[in-house]
Structure formats: C-alpha cells, structure tokens
Amino acid sequence: GIDKRTIEKFEKEAAELGKGS
C-alpha cells in the first residue's frame, strides 16, 4: 500500500503544479 505521508506529499506537489500551470 501507499503511505499516508506519501499521498499527502503527492497531493501537495500536484497542487503546486496546478497553480504553476
């Protein structure tokens, strides 16, 4: 399974990429 911290990190990076675009 995926670690909860990994998911939070992924979501945070995705959010930053969304804002950057």
N, C-alpha and C positions, 0 to 999 in steps of 0.2 A: 504493500500500500504506500501511499504518499504521505509524508509527514505534514502535520498541520502548518508548521513553520514554513515548509517549502511552498505550500499552497498560498500562504499569506504573502510570501516574497514574490511568487509568480504574479499574483494579483496586483501587488504594488508596482512591479515593473510594467505590467500590462497597462495599468492606469497612467503611468508616466509616459509610456509610448503613445497612448491615446491622446494625451494632452500635447505631446510634441508634434504629432501629425497635424 
